[in-house]
């Protein structure tokens, strides 16, 4: 999880770093919840292993791709199948 700099008062301090880390973690949490919510609202079953894979992800780009795919997939396997074929 990358921490992006800012013009936070006291730039470069431990306080700023802690603030930015918390902000990044909040963004990840929000995206994880978005993916899970779309799947839930579409009635797509999310097995524990899949839920763990989604909640353990900290890469915002990956979570964005999963969020976009969650609107069109029929199963959670399809959520990851496209990703594996992109490699």
N, C-alpha and C positions, 0 to 999 in steps of 0.2 A: 504494500500500500504506500504510494508516494505521498509525501507531504509537500505541499506547494507553499512557497513563501508568501508573505503579505506585508502590509504596512501596519501591522499590529503595533500598538505602543510598546516600546521596549523590545523592538525587533531583535531577533537572534537570541532571545532569552529562553530559559526553560519554560517560562509561562507561555510564551508564544508557541513554542514547540508542542507543549501539552495541549493548548487550544487547537492548533491545526490538526494534531493527531485525533483529537476528539471529533473535530469537524469531519475529517475523512472517514472515521469509523461510522459516524452518523449517516453519511452519504451511502456507504456500503450497506448498512442496515436497511436504509430506506429502499434501496434497489432490490435487496433480497426479499423484503416484504412485498414489493411490487410484483416480482415474478411469482411468488407463492400465491398471492391474492388473485392474480389473473388466472392461474391454473385452477384455483379453488372455485372461482366464479364461473369458469367454463365447465366445471364438473369433472375435471381431469384428476384422477386418483394420483396422489403423490406418495409413493412408498417411502418408508423411513430412510433408505439408502439415498434416494433421490433428494429428499428434503435435506439430508446431511450434506450432500454434495453442493447444493445451492447455498445453504447457510454457511458452509465453510469457505466459500469463494470470497476473496477480497479484491479481485480484479474488476474495476468498474467497467472496463470495456467488455469483458465477458458477461458480466451481469446485464449490461445494456443489450447485448445480442440475445441473451436468454429471455429478457423481458419482451423484446420485439417478437421473438419466435413463439412465446407463450400464447400470443393471440391467434396463431394459425395451426399449431401442432394438434394432433389428435391424442397423443400419448406423451408421457414425460421422456420416453426413450427417444422420441423424435426431437425433443428439445436439444439433446446432446448429439444425435446422429449427424445432423448437419455440420456441427462443429468438428466432429471427428473426420468427416470427409473433406473439410477445408484444410486439413494438415498437409 
